[in-house]
């Protein structure tokens, strides 16, 4: 007989240990999300529309309804595109003195294209981050937690 330090109970020969939690490497999950693939299996599609994630992975069945990317992807896109565009504007202005309208003609389309190209992969990366860190309902739930009590049931 051996004492268990975490629960204080004893472990007997033949007892089974609780199952080990599934491994969720952070880098791999974010990379798969950036590639618009399921962070869990890497083969299923993550989006059904431009930035609308699927409800469940077609390959492994992972549930993506709890994801809450919210404002993080647009914030990151604004930060990245802003640094690229402002740096490019300043570098261009040092080499060629252009008018305001010429700068608008150059940098407005670049800003729009970069924003549209980066939004979906960054949202996928944010979903992969949430999945890897078990945030917003992506954690391992016991079977009893999934059941909602019926109307009138009381627990005391």
C-alpha positions in Angstrom: 0.0 0.0 0.0 1.2 3.5 -0.9 -0.1 6.9 0.3 -1.1 9.3 -2.4 0.2 12.8 -1.6 -2.4 14.8 -3.5 -5.6 13.2 -2.2 -4.4 11.5 1.0 -5.9 8.2 -0.1 -4.1 5.0 -0.4 -3.5 3.2 -3.7 -3.9 -0.6 -3.7 -2.3 -3.1 -6.1 -4.5 -3.4 -9.2 -6.1 0.1 -8.9 -6.1 2.1 -12.1 -4.7 5.5 -12.2 -6.8 8.3 -13.6 -6.2 8.9 -17.4 -3.5 11.3 -18.2 -4.7 14.6 -19.8 -4.3 14.8 -23.5 -1.2 16.7 -24.7 -1.9 20.1 -26.2 1.4 21.7 -27.4 0.9 25.5 -27.6 3.1 26.1 -30.7 1.6 23.3 -32.7 -1.9 24.4 -31.9 -1.2 28.0 -32.9 0.5 26.9 -36.1 -2.4 24.7 -37.1 -4.8 27.5 -36.4 -2.7 29.9 -38.5 -3.0 27.4 -41.3 -6.8 27.4 -40.9 -6.7 23.7 -39.7 -8.2 22.1 -36.6 -5.7 22.6 -33.7 -6.6 19.2 -32.3 -6.0 16.9 -35.3 -4.5 19.3 -38.0 -6.5 17.9 -40.8 -10.1 19.3 -40.5 -11.0 22.8 -41.7 -11.3 25.4 -39.0 -13.5 27.9 -40.9 -16.8 27.5 -42.9 -16.9 31.1 -44.0 -14.3 34.0 -44.0 -14.1 34.3 -40.2 -16.9 32.0 -39.1 -15.5 28.9 -37.5 -17.1 25.5 -37.9 -19.1 24.1 -35.0 -17.3 20.8 -35.0 -14.2 19.4 -36.8 -15.2 17.1 -39.6 -12.2 14.9 -39.0 -11.9 14.5 -35.2 -15.2 16.0 -33.9 -13.6 18.7 -31.7 -16.3 21.2 -30.6 -15.5 24.8 -31.5 -18.7 26.4 -30.2 -17.0 27.6 -27.0 -14.3 29.6 -28.8 -14.3 33.3 -27.9 -11.7 35.0 -30.1 -13.7 38.3 -29.9 -11.4 41.4 -30.3 -8.0 39.8 -30.2 -7.6 39.0 -33.9 -8.6 42.5 -35.2 -6.4 44.1 -32.5 -3.4 42.0 -33.6 -4.1 42.7 -37.3 -4.3 46.4 -36.6 -1.0 46.3 -34.8 0.8 44.3 -37.5 -0.6 46.2 -40.4 -0.1 49.5 -38.7 3.6 48.9 -38.2 4.1 47.7 -41.8 2.1 50.6 -43.3 3.6 53.4 -41.1 7.1 52.1 -41.5 6.6 51.8 -45.3 5.1 55.3 -45.5 8.0 56.8 -43.6 10.6 54.9 -45.6 8.9 55.9 -48.9 8.7 59.5 -47.8 12.4 59.6 -47.0 13.3 58.4 -50.5 10.7 60.0 -52.7 8.8 63.1 -51.5 5.2 62.3 -52.6 2.0 64.3 -52.1 -0.7 63.2 -49.7 -2.8 61.9 -52.5 0.0 59.7 -53.9 0.6 58.2 -50.5 -3.1 57.5 -50.1 -3.2 55.8 -53.5 -0.3 53.6 -52.5 -0.9 52.8 -48.8 -4.7 52.5 -48.7 -4.9 49.4 -51.0 -1.9 47.9 -49.2 -3.6 48.4 -45.8 -6.9 46.9 -47.0 -5.3 43.9 -48.7 -3.0 43.1 -45.7 -5.9 43.4 -43.3 -8.0 41.0 -45.3 -5.2 38.5 -45.8 -4.2 38.4 -42.1 -7.5 38.4 -40.3 -8.5 34.7 -40.9 -5.1 33.2 -40.1 -4.7 35.3 -37.0 -8.2 34.3 -35.8 -7.3 30.7 -36.4 -4.2 31.2 -34.3 -6.2 32.8 -31.5 -8.6 29.8 -31.6 -5.6 27.4 -31.5 -4.2 29.4 -28.5 -7.5 29.0 -26.7 -7.7 25.3 -27.4 -4.2 24.6 -26.3 -4.6 26.5 -23.0 -8.1 25.0 -22.4 -9.7 28.4 -22.3 -13.4 29.1 -22.6 -14.8 25.6 -22.4 -12.0 23.8 -24.3 -10.9 22.0 -21.2 -11.4 18.3 -20.4 -14.9 18.0 -18.8 -16.1 15.1 -16.8 -19.3 13.5 -18.1 -21.3 14.8 -15.2 -20.6 18.4 -16.0 -22.1 18.2 -19.5 -25.5 17.4 -18.1 -27.6 20.4 -17.2 -30.2 19.9 -14.5 -33.8 19.6 -15.5 -36.3 22.3 -14.5 -37.3 21.8 -10.9 -34.2 19.7 -9.9 -32.7 20.9 -6.7 -29.2 20.2 -5.5 -28.6 21.0 -1.8 
